[in-house]
Amino acid sequence: MGKELGLAVLGLVVMASQAMAQVFPVDATSTTTIANIKADVIAWGVVFIGVSLAIFAYKRIKSLVR
């Protein structure tokens, strides 16, 4: 059971790293790429904060309605 779970997690990590490589392309010769990566990280942070706030608001409103 534990070995299968470990393999599944490893597979997810490998797939996620490939997906992140497409989201954050890195070119060591260009400084604009670093700026683009910073902008992407900030944009993803804003998205995650927005999603977490939406979930919090949903739970809060749901508890008020009950």
Sine and cosine of phi, psi and omega as CSV:
sin_phi,cos_phi,sin_psi,cos_psi,sin_omega,cos_omega
0.00,0.00,-0.76,0.65,-0.03,-1.00
-0.92,0.39,-0.59,0.81,0.00,-1.00
-0.92,0.38,-0.65,0.76,0.03,-1.00
-0.91,0.42,-0.63,0.77,0.03,-1.00
-0.91,0.42,-0.67,0.75,0.03,-1.00
-0.88,0.47,-0.66,0.75,0.04,-1.00
-0.92,0.40,-0.60,0.80,0.03,-1.00
-0.91,0.42,-0.68,0.73,0.02,-1.00
-0.90,0.43,-0.66,0.75,0.03,-1.00
-0.88,0.47,-0.66,0.76,0.05,-1.00
-0.89,0.45,-0.66,0.76,0.04,-1.00
-0.90,0.43,-0.64,0.77,0.01,-1.00
-0.90,0.44,-0.68,0.74,0.01,-1.00
-0.90,0.44,-0.69,0.72,0.02,-1.00
-0.91,0.41,-0.63,0.78,0.00,-1.00
-0.92,0.39,-0.61,0.79,-0.01,-1.00
-0.92,0.40,-0.59,0.81,0.06,-1.00
-0.92,0.38,-0.63,0.78,0.02,-1.00
-0.92,0.39,-0.65,0.76,0.01,-1.00
-0.92,0.39,-0.52,0.85,0.05,-1.00
-0.90,0.45,-0.53,0.85,0.04,-1.00
-0.98,0.21,-0.52,0.85,-0.01,-1.00
-0.97,0.23,-0.63,0.78,-0.04,-1.00
-0.89,-0.46,0.98,0.20,0.02,-1.00
-0.94,0.34,0.71,-0.70,-0.07,-1.00
-0.90,-0.43,0.79,-0.61,0.09,-1.00
-0.78,-0.63,0.92,-0.39,-0.12,-0.99
-0.93,0.36,-0.34,0.94,-0.06,-1.00
-1.00,0.05,-0.21,0.98,-0.08,-1.00
-0.92,-0.39,0.77,-0.64,0.05,-1.00
-0.99,0.14,-0.37,0.93,0.01,-1.00
-0.94,0.34,-0.45,0.90,0.04,-1.00
-0.90,0.43,-0.64,0.77,0.03,-1.00
-0.88,0.47,-0.66,0.75,0.04,-1.00
-0.90,0.43,-0.63,0.78,0.04,-1.00
-0.91,0.42,-0.64,0.77,0.02,-1.00
-0.91,0.43,-0.67,0.74,0.04,-1.00
-0.87,0.49,-0.68,0.73,0.02,-1.00
-0.90,0.43,-0.64,0.77,0.03,-1.00
-0.91,0.42,-0.67,0.74,0.00,-1.00
-0.90,0.44,-0.67,0.74,0.03,-1.00
-0.90,0.43,-0.66,0.75,0.01,-1.00
-0.89,0.45,-0.69,0.73,0.04,-1.00
-0.90,0.44,-0.62,0.79,0.04,-1.00
-0.88,0.47,-0.68,0.73,0.03,-1.00
-0.89,0.45,-0.65,0.76,0.03,-1.00
-0.89,0.46,-0.73,0.69,-0.01,-1.00
-0.90,0.43,-0.62,0.79,0.05,-1.00
-0.91,0.42,-0.67,0.74,0.02,-1.00
-0.89,0.46,-0.67,0.74,0.02,-1.00
-0.91,0.42,-0.69,0.73,-0.01,-1.00
-0.91,0.41,-0.62,0.78,0.06,-1.00
-0.92,0.40,-0.61,0.79,0.03,-1.00
-0.91,0.42,-0.66,0.75,0.04,-1.00
-0.90,0.43,-0.69,0.73,0.02,-1.00
-0.88,0.48,-0.71,0.71,-0.01,-1.00
-0.91,0.42,-0.63,0.77,0.02,-1.00
-0.88,0.48,-0.72,0.69,-0.01,-1.00
-0.91,0.42,-0.64,0.77,0.00,-1.00
-0.90,0.43,-0.72,0.69,0.00,-1.00
-0.92,0.40,-0.63,0.77,0.02,-1.00
-0.88,0.47,-0.64,0.77,0.03,-1.00
-0.94,0.33,-0.52,0.86,0.03,-1.00
-0.95,0.31,-0.55,0.84,-0.03,-1.00
-0.95,0.32,-0.55,0.84,-0.02,-1.00
-0.92,0.39,0.00,0.00,0.00,0.00
